[in-house]
């Protein structure tokens, strides 16, 4: 496996860009790992790619600080030669900054995404995320400026949104963005104020029917059955999983809960790439969330060091870390097939 690059200025440029729109084919549903703050970083992206994930996003990055600070670039963006196809998501509030950020990451990624869906108060107060839903003209300007700055037509510019209360506004905004040159739209099927309410599949279907670009559905995607259901109800071109893939990184390979091999893979990948203990531990906490009893979870979640976690994993599951282990890329799927697409 290619090793992590610690300095932004030392990152290897992509030698060949993947035209991401080619991922979207008739009758195929593209499997996407959502942008997740603190979680969808390089080690986790490497893990899910082994389990039938077609496309991965970085966590949301604040474009302004990314553009202004090399320190921010070093801490917020890491990749390597195996980390593809890759989309970098930015929170931005003006076209110049978004275009600047796109230009910086273009040599090392396959596209950028504009966050128009984050509902957190701090983001909206700063003019980011769902706040942009009120200003479709600004969204279109950011898309146009990023398109103009990165001339490679294979470089994608996409957006991730939430729904307006008036769905006509959502359709109108997406049409304008399509006209401005957006590559595709990912839709979280809730409004910014909604949290646990059911995903509005009718709204996603309505947007899909009114666009000529791919549409990705996000929200409550946890199993292959969920994917089939949402595809049937909406006709979407792809699905994007967040909490579902955190709890089960092997979900796209057909596993209904995290298989032990996936835990072993996480240990090997994350420690080989130098993952910080908190991130290493939290991912395991998510993986065990639905598969271990509360008494075990209390003990495991209270562990305070990598060595303590490794000792626990070896004692209870026979999982250990061997830096010299050759990682097996031939992942058996639940249907009996073998996934070899992630092999470098």
C-alpha positions as CSV (number, residue, x, y, z in Angstrom):
1,X,0.0,0.0,0.0
2,X,1.2,3.5,-0.8
3,X,2.1,5.4,2.3
4,X,0.5,8.6,3.6
5,X,2.0,11.9,2.4
6,X,2.4,14.2,5.4
7,X,3.1,17.5,3.6
8,X,0.7,19.0,1.2
9,X,3.6,20.3,-1.0
10,X,5.0,16.7,-1.2
11,X,1.7,15.1,-2.4
12,X,2.1,13.2,-5.7
13,X,0.0,14.7,-8.5
14,X,-2.6,12.5,-10.1
15,X,-1.0,11.1,-13.2
16,X,-4.4,10.2,-14.8
17,X,-7.7,11.7,-13.8
18,X,-10.7,9.5,-13.6
19,X,-13.7,11.0,-15.5
20,X,-16.1,10.6,-12.7
21,X,-19.2,11.0,-14.8
22,X,-18.3,7.7,-16.4
23,X,-19.0,6.0,-13.1
24,X,-22.7,6.7,-13.7
25,X,-24.0,4.0,-16.0
26,X,-27.5,2.8,-16.8
27,X,-28.8,0.2,-14.3
28,X,-25.8,0.7,-12.1
29,X,-26.0,2.5,-8.7
30,X,-22.8,4.2,-7.8
31,X,-21.7,3.6,-4.2
32,X,-20.4,6.7,-2.4
33,X,-18.8,7.3,0.9
34,X,-20.1,10.6,2.2
35,X,-18.0,13.5,3.4
36,X,-17.8,13.2,7.2
37,X,-16.0,15.6,9.5
38,X,-13.2,13.8,11.3
39,X,-14.1,10.4,9.8
40,X,-13.9,10.2,6.0
41,X,-10.1,10.7,6.0
42,X,-7.5,8.7,4.0
43,X,-7.4,5.6,6.2
44,X,-11.1,5.1,6.2
45,X,-11.4,5.9,2.5
46,X,-8.8,3.2,1.9
47,X,-10.8,0.7,3.9
48,X,-14.2,1.3,2.2
49,X,-12.7,1.1,-1.2
50,X,-11.9,-2.6,-0.5
51,X,-15.6,-3.2,0.1
52,X,-17.2,-2.1,-3.1
53,X,-17.2,1.7,-2.5
54,X,-16.9,3.4,-5.9
55,X,-16.3,6.9,-4.9
56,X,-15.0,8.6,-1.7
57,X,-15.2,12.2,-0.4
58,X,-12.9,14.0,2.0
59,X,-14.4,15.5,5.1
60,X,-15.7,19.1,4.6
61,X,-12.9,21.6,4.5
62,X,-13.3,25.3,5.0
63,X,-12.1,26.7,1.7
64,X,-11.0,30.1,3.1
65,X,-8.5,28.7,5.6
66,X,-7.4,26.0,3.2
67,X,-6.5,28.7,0.6
68,X,-4.7,31.0,3.1
69,X,-2.8,28.5,5.2
70,X,-0.3,25.8,4.2
71,X,-0.7,24.5,7.8
72,X,-4.4,24.0,7.2
73,X,-3.7,22.2,3.9
74,X,-1.2,19.9,5.7
75,X,-3.7,19.0,8.4
76,X,-6.9,18.9,6.4
77,X,-5.9,17.1,3.2
78,X,-4.0,13.9,2.9
79,X,-4.0,11.5,0.1
80,X,-1.8,9.0,-1.7
81,X,-1.5,7.3,-5.1
82,X,-4.2,4.6,-4.3
83,X,-6.7,7.1,-3.0
84,X,-9.0,7.5,-6.0
85,X,-11.4,8.3,-7.4
86,X,-11.5,11.2,-4.9
87,X,-13.7,14.3,-4.4
88,X,-12.7,17.1,-2.1
89,X,-15.6,18.8,-0.4
90,X,-15.4,22.5,0.5
91,X,-17.5,24.8,2.6
92,X,-17.3,28.1,0.7
93,X,-19.3,31.4,0.5
94,X,-17.8,33.2,-2.5
95,X,-16.7,32.2,-6.0
96,X,-13.1,33.3,-5.9
97,X,-12.3,31.3,-2.8
98,X,-14.0,28.2,-4.0
99,X,-12.2,28.4,-7.3
100,X,-8.9,29.0,-5.6
101,X,-9.4,25.9,-3.5
102,X,-10.4,23.8,-6.5
103,X,-7.3,25.0,-8.4
104,X,-5.1,23.9,-5.4
105,X,-6.5,20.4,-5.1
106,X,-7.0,19.7,-8.8
107,X,-3.6,18.1,-9.3
108,X,-4.3,15.7,-6.5
109,X,-8.0,14.8,-6.9
110,X,-10.7,14.0,-9.4
111,X,-13.2,16.7,-8.4
112,X,-14.5,19.2,-5.8
113,X,-17.9,19.4,-4.1
114,X,-19.7,22.4,-2.7
115,X,-21.3,21.8,0.7
116,X,-24.8,23.3,0.5
117,X,-26.3,21.0,3.1
118,X,-24.6,21.3,6.5
119,X,-27.3,22.3,8.9
120,X,-25.1,23.1,11.9
121,X,-25.7,26.5,13.4
122,X,-22.1,27.6,13.2
123,X,-21.9,26.8,9.5
124,X,-25.1,28.7,8.7
125,X,-24.0,31.6,10.8
126,X,-20.8,31.9,8.8
127,X,-22.7,31.7,5.5
128,X,-21.8,28.1,4.7
129,X,-23.7,24.9,4.2
130,X,-27.5,25.0,4.2
131,X,-27.3,28.8,4.3
132,X,-26.5,28.7,0.6
133,X,-29.9,27.2,-0.3
134,X,-31.3,30.7,0.1
135,X,-28.9,32.0,-2.6
136,X,-29.0,29.9,-5.8
137,X,-27.3,32.6,-7.8
138,X,-24.3,32.5,-5.5
139,X,-24.1,28.7,-5.8
140,X,-24.1,29.1,-9.6
141,X,-21.4,31.7,-9.5
142,X,-19.2,29.4,-7.4
143,X,-19.8,26.6,-9.9
144,X,-18.9,28.8,-12.9
145,X,-15.8,30.2,-11.3
146,X,-14.5,26.7,-10.3
147,X,-15.2,25.4,-13.8
148,X,-13.4,28.4,-15.4
149,X,-10.4,28.0,-13.1
150,X,-9.9,24.2,-13.7
151,X,-10.1,23.7,-17.4
152,X,-9.9,19.9,-17.4
153,X,-13.4,18.8,-18.4
154,X,-12.8,15.5,-16.6
155,X,-12.5,17.4,-13.3
156,X,-15.9,17.3,-11.6
157,X,-17.7,20.1,-9.8
158,X,-20.6,18.8,-7.8
159,X,-22.8,19.9,-4.9
160,X,-24.4,18.3,-1.9
161,X,-27.7,19.8,-0.7
162,X,-30.7,19.5,1.6
163,X,-34.3,20.2,0.6
164,X,-36.2,23.4,0.7
165,X,-39.6,23.4,2.4
166,X,-41.0,24.4,-1.0
167,X,-39.7,21.7,-3.3
168,X,-40.2,24.0,-6.3
169,X,-37.2,26.0,-5.0
170,X,-35.1,22.9,-4.8
171,X,-35.9,21.9,-8.4
172,X,-35.3,25.5,-9.6
173,X,-32.0,25.7,-7.8
174,X,-30.8,22.4,-9.2
175,X,-31.8,23.3,-12.7
176,X,-29.8,26.6,-12.5
177,X,-26.8,24.7,-11.1
178,X,-27.0,22.2,-14.0
179,X,-27.1,25.1,-16.5
180,X,-24.0,26.6,-14.7
181,X,-22.1,23.4,-15.2
182,X,-22.5,21.2,-12.1
183,X,-21.5,17.6,-12.7
184,X,-24.1,16.0,-10.4
185,X,-26.1,16.7,-7.3
186,X,-26.2,14.7,-4.1
187,X,-29.4,15.2,-2.1
188,X,-29.9,14.6,1.6
189,X,-33.6,14.0,1.6
190,X,-34.5,16.2,4.6
191,X,-34.7,20.0,5.1
192,X,-32.0,21.7,7.2
193,X,-34.3,21.7,10.3
194,X,-35.1,18.0,10.1
195,X,-33.0,15.3,11.8
196,X,-34.7,12.0,12.5
197,X,-37.7,12.4,10.2
198,X,-38.0,9.9,7.3
199,X,-36.1,10.7,4.1
200,X,-38.4,12.3,1.5
201,X,-37.9,10.0,-1.4
202,X,-40.7,11.7,-3.4
203,X,-38.7,14.9,-3.3
204,X,-35.5,13.2,-4.5
205,X,-37.6,11.6,-7.3
206,X,-38.9,15.0,-8.3
207,X,-35.5,16.5,-8.6
208,X,-34.2,13.5,-10.5
209,X,-37.0,13.7,-13.0
210,X,-36.2,17.4,-13.7
211,X,-32.5,17.1,-14.3
212,X,-30.3,15.7,-17.1
213,X,-27.3,15.1,-14.8
214,X,-26.8,12.3,-12.2
215,X,-28.5,12.5,-8.9
216,X,-27.2,10.8,-5.7
217,X,-29.5,10.0,-2.8
218,X,-28.3,10.5,0.8
219,X,-29.9,9.7,4.1
220,X,-30.6,6.4,5.9
221,X,-28.6,4.2,3.5
222,X,-27.5,1.3,5.5
223,X,-27.9,-1.9,3.5
224,X,-28.1,-3.1,-0.1
225,X,-31.8,-3.5,0.5
226,X,-32.0,0.2,1.3
227,X,-30.2,0.9,-2.0
228,X,-32.6,-1.3,-4.0
229,X,-35.6,0.4,-2.3
230,X,-34.4,4.0,-2.9
231,X,-33.4,3.2,-6.5
232,X,-36.9,1.7,-7.1
233,X,-38.6,4.7,-5.5
234,X,-36.6,7.5,-7.1
235,X,-34.6,6.3,-10.1
236,X,-31.4,7.8,-8.7
237,X,-28.0,7.2,-10.2
238,X,-26.0,6.7,-6.9
239,X,-26.3,6.5,-3.2
240,X,-24.2,8.1,-0.5
241,X,-23.8,6.6,3.0
242,X,-22.6,8.3,6.1
243,X,-23.6,6.8,9.5
244,X,-24.4,3.5,7.8
245,X,-20.9,3.1,6.4
246,X,-19.3,4.2,9.7
247,X,-21.1,1.4,11.5
248,X,-20.5,-1.1,8.7
249,X,-17.7,-0.2,6.3
250,X,-18.4,-3.4,4.4
251,X,-22.1,-2.5,3.7
252,X,-21.6,-2.0,0.0
253,X,-20.2,-5.5,-0.3
254,X,-23.4,-6.9,1.0
255,X,-22.6,-7.4,4.7
256,X,-25.4,-6.5,7.1
257,X,-22.9,-5.9,9.9
258,X,-19.1,-5.3,10.0
259,X,-17.3,-8.6,9.3
260,X,-14.3,-9.5,11.4
261,X,-12.0,-9.3,8.3
262,X,-13.1,-5.6,8.0
263,X,-12.0,-4.9,11.6
264,X,-8.7,-6.6,10.8
265,X,-8.3,-4.5,7.7
266,X,-9.0,-1.3,9.6
267,X,-6.3,-2.2,12.2
268,X,-3.8,-2.9,9.4
269,X,-4.6,0.2,7.3
270,X,-5.0,2.7,10.0
271,X,-1.9,1.9,12.0
272,X,0.2,1.5,8.8
273,X,-0.9,5.1,7.9
274,X,-0.2,6.5,11.3
275,X,-3.8,7.2,12.4
276,X,-4.2,9.1,15.7
277,X,-5.5,7.0,18.6
278,X,-8.8,8.9,18.9
279,X,-9.7,8.4,15.3
280,X,-8.5,4.8,15.3
281,X,-10.6,4.0,18.4
282,X,-13.8,5.9,17.4
283,X,-14.0,4.1,14.1
284,X,-13.9,0.8,16.0
285,X,-16.5,2.0,18.4
286,X,-18.8,2.7,15.4
287,X,-18.1,-0.8,13.9
288,X,-18.9,-2.5,17.1
289,X,-22.0,-0.4,17.8
290,X,-24.5,-2.9,16.4
291,X,-22.6,-6.1,17.0
292,X,-21.5,-6.1,20.7
293,X,-23.6,-6.1,23.9
294,X,-23.7,-3.0,26.0
295,X,-21.5,-4.5,28.7
296,X,-18.7,-5.1,26.2
297,X,-19.2,-1.7,24.6
298,X,-18.7,0.1,28.0
299,X,-15.4,-1.7,28.5
300,X,-14.1,-1.2,24.9
301,X,-15.2,2.5,24.7
302,X,-13.3,3.3,27.9
303,X,-9.9,2.1,26.6
304,X,-7.4,5.0,26.4
305,X,-4.5,3.8,24.3
306,X,-3.7,2.0,21.0
307,X,-1.9,-0.7,22.9
308,X,-5.0,-1.3,25.1
309,X,-7.2,-1.5,22.1
310,X,-4.9,-4.0,20.3
311,X,-4.7,-6.1,23.5
312,X,-8.5,-6.2,23.7
313,X,-9.0,-7.0,20.0
314,X,-6.5,-9.9,20.2
315,X,-8.0,-11.3,23.3
316,X,-11.6,-11.1,22.3
317,X,-11.5,-11.4,18.4
318,X,-8.0,-12.8,17.5
319,X,-7.3,-9.5,15.6
320,X,-3.7,-8.2,15.8
321,X,-1.5,-5.8,14.0
322,X,1.4,-7.0,12.0
323,X,3.0,-4.2,9.9
324,X,4.6,-6.8,7.6
325,X,1.3,-8.5,6.8
326,X,0.4,-8.5,3.1
327,X,-3.1,-7.1,2.9
328,X,-5.5,-9.3,0.9
329,X,-7.4,-7.2,-1.7
330,X,-9.5,-10.2,-2.9
331,X,-12.5,-9.4,-0.6
332,X,-15.2,-12.1,-0.6
333,X,-18.6,-10.5,-1.1
334,X,-21.8,-11.7,0.5
335,X,-23.0,-13.0,-2.9
336,X,-20.0,-15.2,-3.3
337,X,-18.2,-13.0,-5.8
338,X,-14.8,-11.5,-5.2
339,X,-13.9,-7.8,-5.3
340,X,-10.5,-7.2,-6.9
341,X,-11.2,-3.7,-8.1
342,X,-9.5,-2.0,-5.2
343,X,-6.2,-3.7,-5.7
344,X,-3.4,-1.2,-6.6
